């Protein structure tokens, strides 16, 4: 293809497998900064969910097909670029809208606004579209669209005075604006598609009632009977008596179930420091708002209560960046859930550096955590914590994520290095998704011990406690043995 100057509404076929869409502007004149983004749309002209919006706070689509490459400046011109791998786009994607937003002004103040379509392979210019704005604060510069099996590019040049939020709303993204001066709202989510409805049988938020005990058949093995008997070896834990009655009853039963799971694997009486890691990326929002994550944390508190003499868990949350949460002390569990099981407070259209108002002591400003998946960063931070705080007992990391893993090489590097450390990493996938290297790690050679476990469940709410603990603790005891023989413990 040869380079072509395009006018508004013109189109051309795209004969290369990958393209870059570069929007540039002159730095002279003191106009606003410009941010480029992309929306992946179905044939109905709507996004499937908020993951189909690629921009500065979410720079890579889970499919890997669309990536925000960021800005560069040279000779008084700034350019922001998105790359689209057309052959990697999922079959449901029929259009990719290529957008821009003005940060701190209107497009009428932007000089020499130009869209260039480039061959991503050799960076040859395929087309050029010069645009002019007025009072608009957002623009659709162009679009890639599929027509009879052929990808094409159209010069659009449509402006939106309502900004990027108004543009995104037109394509199915829901925007919640934070009221000026409002206190922090743990459920606030600046941009997202409405979460899917929860099944009618979903447990109540934070305090699901435990199932009634079932009578055991006469032939039931001794371990099954131990589920409801103190002989299973459940420990009394500091702070347990401070819990609400219903929560205390659930904890007592769950501790005994954890003890049963350990005894099945010959690990009676083992101790461990338990670390909890919670995915807070954008796709997790409905699992938080539906109480699923709070329920997971309560169930994991029983693991810490049984394995750790002081019943405490260190805890992290992560998305684009990791953040250390206050230690979870058993007696403070209800308040800890209220204060720290939070996600979705970042605004996709604002990058304010001011501290969020209304945060209570110890709370993390979730805007600083972001919405992207960067597992390797939190893995590195947990490793650093364990090195800086050596303990007599090994460390068990309980790591919950809904997938979208794409930093495979960086994650593998961290976990390979961690194989020589007294840490076992148990990853749990919340739903069907792409878990990348985490699913393959058991088969990766070159480690003295297998220090990683992984399993995924479609809906963790439907998994009975005993089954969950059996799966959660299935590999930890064998790692204890192997790590001891290797001199790691």
N, C-alpha and C positions, 0 to 999 in steps of 0.2 A: 504493500500500500504506500502511496505517496501522501505527503502532508496536504491537508485541505483546510482552507478557511471556511468556517461554517457560519450561517446566519440562524437566527432563532427559528426553531421548528424543523430545521434540516436534519437529515439522518444519513447514515452510511453503514455498510456492513463491516463487521470487525472480523478480520481473518487471522488473528493471532490468538494463542491460547491464554495469554495473560496481558492485562493492560494496567497502566498507571494513569490515574486521573489527578492532574496537578492544577490547583487553583493558585494563581499568583497575583500579587498586587505591589504597587510601588510604595516604598516607605516614606516618600516625600509627602508633605502636606499634613502630617500628624493625624491621619485618620485612625479609625479603630483597628484593632487586631482582628484577624479573620480565622475561624476554625472550620476545617473541612470534616464532613461526616458522610456516612453511607447508611441507607436503609435497605434491607433485603426484604422484598415483597413477594407474596404469592400471586397467582393469576387473578385473585380477587382484589389486588391492590392494597393488601394489608400485611403488616408484620405478623409473625406467628406468636412472638413474645418479645420481651425487651432485649433479649440476647441478639435480635436481628438489627439492632442499632449499633453501629461501629463508629466510635469517635474517641476524643482524647482521654476520657475516663474508662473506656472499654475498647481498647485499640485492636483487638483481634477477635474475629468471630470464632465460635467453637469449632466450626468446620475447617478453619484455616484458610477458607477461600477469600476472605476479605480482611485486609489489615490496614490500619491507619499508621502510616510510616512517620508522620510528624513533620515538623517544619525545618526549613533551612533558609538561610539568607546569604545573598551574594550580590555585590554591585548595586546596592540600594533596592533590591527586589526580594521579597519574602514569598516563599511558596510552601503550601501545605498539601500533602499527597496521600491518596488512598490507592492501594493496589488490589486488583480483583483478578483472581485466578478463575477464569470462566469455566474451565473444565472441572474444577473442584466444587462448583456451586451445587448444592443439593437439588434434587429433582423438583422439589416443591417451590424453589425460587425461580420466579419468572421475570423479575425486574430488580435492578439495583439503582436506587435514586442516589445521585451524587450531589450533596448539599453543602452549604456554607452558612455560617452565622457570624454576625458582626458583634464583637465584644466591646461595648462601651461607645456605641455610635450607630450610624446607619450606613447602608451601602452607597448612599449618595456622597458620603465623605471618603469613600475608597477610590483611589486612583489606579487606572490601568488594570482593572479587574479582568483576568483572562483565565480561561480553562484550556488546558492542553491535554489531549489524549495521546499517551505514549505506549509503544510496544515495550512491555516490561522486560522482554528478553534482551533487547539491544538499545533501549531508550530512544529509539527513533520516533520522531513526532509524526503521528497519524492524522491529527486534526487539531485545529485551534478555533476557539470560540471567544470572542471579545464581548464582554458584558458591561452594562451600565445600570446603576441602581439609583434609587431616589430615597424614599423614607423607609424602605424595607430594612429589616434587621436579620432576615434569613432569606436564602436563595436556594432554589433547585437549579444547579448549573446545567446538569445534563442527566441522562439516564441510559443505562445499558438494559436492553430488553430482548427477550427471546421471541423470534417470529419464524415459524415453520422450521424449527431446528437450527436456525442461524441467529447468532448474537449480533445485535446492531447497537449503534450509539445514536442518540438524538440530542441535539442542542435544545435545552428547554428555556433557561433564563427567566423562570417565574419567581417573583419575590413575595415575601410574607411580612407584613407590617407587625404581625403578632409574634415574630421571632421564631427561634428554633422550636420552642415549646408548641407554638401554634401549628407549625409545619408537621412536627412529629405526631400531634394529636390527629391530624387529618389522615394519617396512615395507621391509626389504631393503637398508638402508645398513649397510656393514661398519665397525665401530669398532675401531681399534687403540689401546689404551691404552698410554701411555708408562710403563715401569716407573719407580718412584721411584728417583731417584739414577742412572738409566741415562745412559750417554754418548749423545751425539747419534748418531742412526742416519739416514744420508742417505736411506734408503728409507722411513723412517717416514711414514705417512699416517694422520692421526687418524680421518678419516671418508671412506669412499669405497666405491663398489661395486666388486666384484672386477674387475680389468682383463680385457678380452677376450683370449683366448689368441693368441699370436703365430703367424703362419704357420710351418709346419715349416721353410721355407727362410730364415727370418729370420737375418741375420748375427749373429755372436757379439758380445757386448757389448764395445764400445770397439775391438776389434781384428779387424774382418772381413777375411778374406783377399781380396786383389785378384783379379779374374777373370784367367784366363790370357790372354796376348795372342793375338789372332786374326790369322791371315794376311790381308793386304790383297789384294784383287783387283788385277789389272794395271791396271785403269782407275781405280783410286782416286785422288782428287785429292791434290795435294801436301800440303794441310793435314792430311789423314788420316794420311799417312806421318809427319808431324811429331809425332804423338802419342807415338811411341816413339823419336823421334830427338832428340838434343840441339839440333839446328838450330832447333827450335821456339822457342827463346829463353828457356827456363826459367832463373831466377836461382839461384845458390847463396846460401843464407840462413844468417845467423848462428844457431848453436845446432842446426842440422840434424844435425850429426854426433853429438849427444848422444842422439838418439832410438834406441829399440830397432830392430833391423835390419828387422823386418817393417813397422813404422810408417814407417821412413825410405824403404823401397822404395815404399810406397804414396804417400808425399808426393812423391817424385821424379816418379813417373808423373803424379800429379794436377797438379803445377806445370806440366808440359809441356802437359797438357790445357787448363789455364787460359790458357797462352800461345797455344795454337791458337785458343781462343774469341776472344781479343782480336785476333789477327791476322786472323781472318775479318772483323772489323769495322773494320779499318784502325787499330787502336789498339796497334800494336807499341810496346813501351817505355814505356807510360804508367805513372805511379806514383799511388798514392792511399793515404791513411790509411784503414784498414779498421776499422769498429766493428761488433761483434756484439751483437745484442739477442735474448734468449731469453725467450719466454713461460713463466711458471712458475705459471699459473693452475691451479685444481684439475683441470680436464679434461685437462691435459697429463700427469697423473701416470703413466699407463701408457706414454707415449712416453719418459719418463725411465727408469722401471723396466725397460723392455724394451731399453734401450741405444740407442734411435733418436736421441735428442738428442745423446748422446755421439758417435755416428757422424756426425751433421750437423756438430758442432763440428770434428771431425777433418778433414772434407772442406772446411770453410770455412778452416781453417788454411792450406790450400794456396793459397787466394785471397790471404790476407794475405802469405804467403811470396813470392808472385809479384809483388804490387802494391806492397808496402811494403818498402823496403830493409832495415829492421831486423827484419822478420818478426814484428812484434808486432801484437796486436789489443787495442783497448780493448773492454770488455765490460760489458753490463748484464743484469740479470734483472728481471722485473717481474710483478706481478699487480695487487693492489689498490694497491701502492706500488712505485716503482722502487728498485733498489739497484745501486750500482756494484760490479762484481766486480774483483778484481785483474787487471792486464793479463796477457794470455795471451802468454807468450814461447815461441817454438817449441820450444826445448830442454826446456821444462818441461811440454810438452803432456800426457804421461800422468798426472803428478801433478795438473795443473790440472783434468783431467777428473774425477779421483777426488774432489778437494776441492770443486769449484765447480759441477759439473753435478748439481744437486740440486733437489728440489721436494717438496711434500707434508709438510712438517714442522709445519705449523700445526695446532693442535687446534681443531676446529670447536666444541668445548664449553668451552674454557678460553681466557681472555684474559689470561694471565699477563704482567706487565710485567718479570718477572725475566729476566735474560739466560739463554739456553739453555746448559746445562752441556755440556762436552765439545767445544765448537767449537775448531777449530785456527786458528792465526793467518791472518787474511785471509778466513776464511769468514764468509758472511752468515748471520745468524739468520733462516731462511726464514719463521719465524712473523711477523716484521715485514713481510714481503712480502705475505702474505695469499693469497687464492685468486681474487679478482675480476679482471675485465678492465678495466684503466684505461690503455690505450695512450697517451693524450694526455700522461700524466704522464712516462713515460719518454722520449717524443719531445721534450718540453720540456727534460728534463734533458740529453739528448744535445746538443740545440741549444746549451744554456748551456755545456756543456763545449767545444764547437767554438769558440764565441765567446771563451771564456777562454783557449784554447790554439790560437791561429792557427798554421797550417802552410802551407808553400809549396805542398803538394799538396792537391787536393780530398779530400773525405771520402766514402767509400762505406759506407753503413749496410746491413748484412745483417740483416734483421728477420724472425724466425721465430715463427709463432703458429698455433694450431689454431682460431682464430676466436672466436666469441662476442662480436664487436665490437658495441657499442651506443652508445658515446659519439661518434656520428658528427659532430655539430656541433663539439665540442671538438677532435677529431682533425683535421677539415678546417681549422679555424682555425690550428692549429699548422703543418700542412703547407703551407698557403697562405703563411703568413709565412716559412716556411723556403725558399720558392722563390727568395728573394733572397739566399740564403746558399750557400756553396760545398759543399753536401751533396746527394748523391743517395741517395734512400731506396728500397731494393729489398726489398719485402715478399714473403715466401714463406708460403703457406698450407699447413699440414700436415693434409690431409684435407678432406672436404666439410663445409662449415660456413657460418655467416653471417659474412662479412668486411666487411659494411656499406660505408662510404664508400671503403674501400681498393680495392674492386673497381671502383668508379665513378670513381676519381680521374683516370684518363687522359682522361676525357671532360669533366671540369669545366673551364670556361673561366676567364679572368681571371688567368692566370699568364703571365709573360714566357717562362718555360721550363717544360717538363714535368719536374718533379723527382722523380716517383714512378713506380716500376714495381711490378707485382703479377702473380703467378701462383700457382696452387694445384695440388697433386698429391695423388692419392688415398693413395699410400704412397710416401714419398720413398726408402725402402729399395730399391724396384724400379726407380728411375730411374738409368740408367748415369751415371757421372761426367761423361763428355763432354757428354751431353745436359743434365745439371744445370748445368754451367758455361756452356753455350751459352745456356740460358734465363736464368740468373742475370745474365749480362753482356750481354744482348741490347740493353738500352736505355742502359746507362751510357756507352758511347762517344759516342752521339748527343747525350746530355746534355752531355758534355764540350765538344763543338763548339758547341752552342747557348748554354751558359753562358759560354763564352769570347767568343762574338760579342756577347752581351748585357752584357759587362763584369762579370759576376758572379765569374769566375775571373781 
